[in-house]
Amino acid sequence: MTTTIWLRVSAVISLLFSAGHTLGGLKYWSPMGDNPVLQSMRSVRFDTMHVTRSYLDFYLGFGYSLSALLLMQSILLWQFAGIAKTAPQSLRPMILAVGIATLVAGVIAWRFLFPLPAVVSAVLAGTLAAAYRAAR
């Protein structure tokens, strides 16, 4: 397969990752259900930088920020695929950077979160590795 195809596949995987991440946050999702920790995250509020926020606000804010970055990654990968039609070698450093960041995020997910985002990161890193190889 060509670099273009691998990058398009990577873009779709990243888009699905972004959508799943966003949908998971819409329900104030917790793997343990509504429990005292989640209740405290909602109720404990504090002032920071002239605004009042809860820990849940921070949790959701970081999650939605990650969704936005995954969406941006999807768009960039799709655009990279267009460039790969004429100059695939020029994309190798960018593919490598996105691939390494994806691997690091997967390790972080495996260590601190749970397996599903780690597995999706691994699959995405694999398609990026294939795109990198194809861009020779």
C-alpha positions in Angstrom: 0.0 0.0 0.0 1.1 3.6 -0.6 2.0 6.3 1.9 -1.2 8.1 1.0 -3.4 5.1 1.8 -1.7 4.5 5.1 -2.0 8.1 6.1 -5.7 8.1 5.2 -6.2 5.0 7.3 -4.3 6.7 10.2 -6.5 9.8 9.8 -9.7 7.7 10.1 -8.4 5.9 13.1 -7.5 9.2 14.8 -10.9 10.6 13.9 -12.7 7.5 15.5 -10.4 7.9 18.5 -11.4 11.6 18.9 -15.1 10.7 18.5 -14.9 7.9 21.1 -13.0 10.1 23.5 -15.5 12.9 23.2 -18.6 10.6 23.5 -17.1 9.0 26.6 -16.9 12.4 28.3 -20.4 13.5 27.5 -21.9 11.3 30.2 -19.4 12.2 32.9 -18.3 8.6 32.4 -16.5 6.7 35.1 -15.4 3.1 34.9 -16.6 2.6 38.5 -19.9 4.3 38.0 -21.1 7.1 40.3 -19.1 6.7 43.4 -17.8 8.9 46.2 -14.7 10.0 44.3 -16.7 11.2 41.3 -19.2 12.9 43.6 -16.3 14.7 45.3 -14.9 15.7 42.0 -18.3 17.4 41.2 -18.7 19.0 44.6 -15.2 20.1 45.7 -14.7 23.6 44.1 -11.8 26.0 44.4 -10.7 29.3 43.1 -7.9 29.4 40.6 -6.9 32.3 38.3 -10.1 34.3 39.3 -12.6 31.5 38.4 -14.2 28.8 40.5 -13.8 25.3 39.2 -14.3 21.7 40.4 -11.9 18.8 39.9 -14.5 17.4 37.4 -14.2 20.6 35.4 -10.5 20.0 35.1 -11.0 16.3 34.3 -13.5 17.1 31.5 -11.5 20.1 30.3 -8.4 18.0 29.8 -10.4 15.3 28.2 -12.1 17.6 25.7 -8.7 19.2 25.0 -7.4 15.8 24.1 -10.4 15.2 21.8 -9.7 18.5 20.0 -6.0 17.6 19.5 -7.0 14.2 18.2 -9.3 15.9 15.7 -6.5 18.2 14.6 -4.3 15.2 14.2 -6.9 13.6 12.0 -7.1 16.6 9.8 -3.3 16.9 9.5 -2.9 13.3 8.7 -5.5 13.6 6.0 -3.7 16.6 4.6 -0.4 14.8 4.8 -1.9 12.1 2.6 -2.5 14.6 -0.1 1.1 15.8 0.0 2.3 12.2 0.0 1.0 11.8 -3.6 3.8 14.0 -4.8 6.4 14.2 -2.1 6.2 11.3 0.4 9.8 11.5 1.5 9.3 15.1 2.8 6.7 13.8 5.2 8.9 11.2 6.9 10.0 13.5 9.8 6.4 14.6 10.5 5.1 11.0 10.3 7.8 10.0 12.7 7.0 12.8 15.1 3.3 11.9 15.2 4.1 8.2 15.5 6.4 8.7 18.5 3.9 11.0 20.2 1.2 8.3 19.6 3.4 5.6 21.1 4.2 7.7 24.1 0.4 8.5 24.6 -0.3 4.8 24.3 2.2 3.9 27.0 0.8 6.6 29.3 -2.7 5.3 28.7 -1.6 1.7 29.4 0.2 2.8 32.6 -2.3 5.4 34.0 -5.7 4.9 32.3 -6.9 1.6 30.8 -6.3 -0.7 27.9 -8.7 0.5 25.2 -6.9 3.9 24.4 -3.6 2.1 24.6 -4.7 -0.4 22.0 -6.1 2.3 19.7 -2.8 4.2 20.1 -0.9 1.0 19.2 -3.0 0.4 16.1 -2.6 4.0 15.1 1.2 3.9 15.7 1.3 0.7 13.5 -0.4 2.4 10.6 1.9 5.4 11.0 4.9 3.1 11.0 3.6 1.6 7.7 3.2 5.1 6.2 6.7 5.9 7.3 8.1 2.8 5.6 6.1 3.4 2.5 7.4 7.0 2.2 11.0 5.9 1.3 
